[in-house]
Amino acid sequence: MSQKRLTLGLAVCTVCYALGQSVEAPQGFEVASVKPTAPGERGGISGGPGTSDPGLFRWSLVTVRGLIQRAFGLEKFQLLGPTSLDADRYSIIAKVPPGATRDQLNRMLQSLLVERFGLVFHHEMKNMAYYELVVAKSGLKLRNAEAAPEVVASPGGAVVSADTARTNVMARDPRLSPMAPGRWGVQASGLRGGGHRIMGRMESVADLVKLLSTQAGRPVLDGTGLTGLYDFVLDYVAENGLSPGAPQEGSAPRESTLDAPPSLSVAIEQQLGLKFEPRKGPIDVLVVDHVERIPKEN
């Protein structure tokens, strides 16, 4: 695989800064408050483009590492920097300009990191082992996303709201239930007996790959060439203390049984028609050269 393809496969967000210097400054928040999280404050993220409150973005108990990963579209393995990236937690309340998109929100977070935290960084190509996700020879089994009504009939025949329908689906096995309306985001949850479940509603393979990179024990790049939106459910089991489902070198992947789902590498082929291909090569990473622990005054 060429270095060009690797770089494209990783496809991090376009970066508008080089060593902290703005080439084309992204649009900033209209107003933004950045403060250390208060004792006892609960963590969470809400609001912003694509939500019911697009004009006000809130994020509490977030580290600088979390901010950088969200702002630049990075996975954990793509970000190198000092331990201070994880040392403190902050709460952000920001007013978002009308009509802003999610990508524009992330560029606003880039600007906030540079202006308030003095972020200075550069990019490097780092050799590392990774998996390329490809379509398996057995054929693709992903289900194309289906449009859903604004309301869904419950098993008893009553009509329930979309939010209630989504809750009901999450509480049952989605393989046996109608998918609720709206885009969910790719989600991971635990199952009884040590199993794990990844599911998505109207999500792309690129969205799935982001989560797989945190589950497979090494980076995962998208080599499928698939550009559609899909509904999917993936059940698998963690093995031998490794990252959930991470294949072991020199050992056969775990097959499914009546009592437990298979390992991740087997599950993605059996259930989604995809496959991990082990590779090694240069990966684009962001290296933090400097960042302040105390943000500038609001």
Secondary structure, DSSP 4 states (H G I P E B T S, - for coil): --HHHHHHHH-PPPP-EETTEESSPPPPPSEEEEEEPPTTPPPEEE-STTSS-TTEEEEEEE-HHHHHHHHHT--GGGEE--GGGGT--EEEEEEPPTT--HHHHHHHHHHHHHHHH--EEEEEEEEEEEEEEEE-TT---PEEP----SSEE-TTS-EE-HHHHHHHHHHS-GGGSPPPSS----EEEE-GGGEEEEEEEEE-HHHHHHHHHHHSSS-EEE-S---S-EEEEEEEE--TTSSTTPPPTTSPPPPP-SSS---HHHHHHHHHSEEEEEEEEEEEEEEEEE--SSPPP-
